[in-house]
Amino acid sequence: MPEREAFGEGPAEAPKTGLKIDNKKSRYAPPPAPAAPPAQDFEERADAAVSEVQEKQSRFVRLVRAFMDILGDRTLPENKKPLARQTEEELKDNLVKIAVEFNNDPLAQEDGLGSAALISVLTKAVLMQRDRINQLEHQVHVLVRDLGGS
């Protein structure tokens, strides 16, 4: 039994380890934390991002309108001029490009937004073509019936 415990003084406290150093005056003090970007800079970046998204959306709408116009064109394939065919090809390429841009947008909240938009447009086009085919089939049926055919 140690001598201190025998006299009732209790166990001796272990010395504390580690250094308490104030680094404020040190020439090796850590560099100050970078200041938060000013609110004006944030507003400018936000405005730029919003305008970029709006510009993409307006381009997409223009391309979809042009696609629907081409879809409604009733020119026979053999009567189409090379310029019209080239325009259709460019429109197709531009629709795919803008869909890829929407898909690769880091600011987009949803993945595959461009693909979903393009699928939606193509679904609408298919439904329009189905309606047109049904209308033509009905007209042929009425003509055949009126002419006394089977």
C-alpha positions, 0 to 999 in steps of 0.5 A: 500500500502506498504511503499516501493511501495509508494516511487517507490522502487518496490516490495520487492524480496522474499528471495530465498529458498533452500540450495546450498551446495557443496557435493564434500568434504562431507564424504557422497558424492555419490559414483563415477559412475562405469567405463565403461567396457573396450573395450577389455572386450566388444570384448571378450564378443562379440567374445564369443557370435559370436562363440556360434552362429556359433557353434549352426549353425554348429550343426544345419547344421550337424543335418539337413544333418543327417536328410536328409540322413535318409530321403533318406534311402530306408530301409524298416521299417521291415528291420531296426535294433534297433540301426537305430531306436534309431539313428532316435529317437535321431536325432529327439530329437536333432533337437527339442532341437536345435530349442528350443535353437535358440528360447530361445537365448536372442541374437537372433534378430528375435523371433521364429528363431529355429521354422522357421528353423525347419519348413523350413527343414520339408517343404523341406523334405515333398517336397522331399517325394512328388517328390519321390511319384510322381516319383514312381506313374509315374513308376507304371503307365508306368509299368501297361500301358506297361503290357497291364493293365488298 
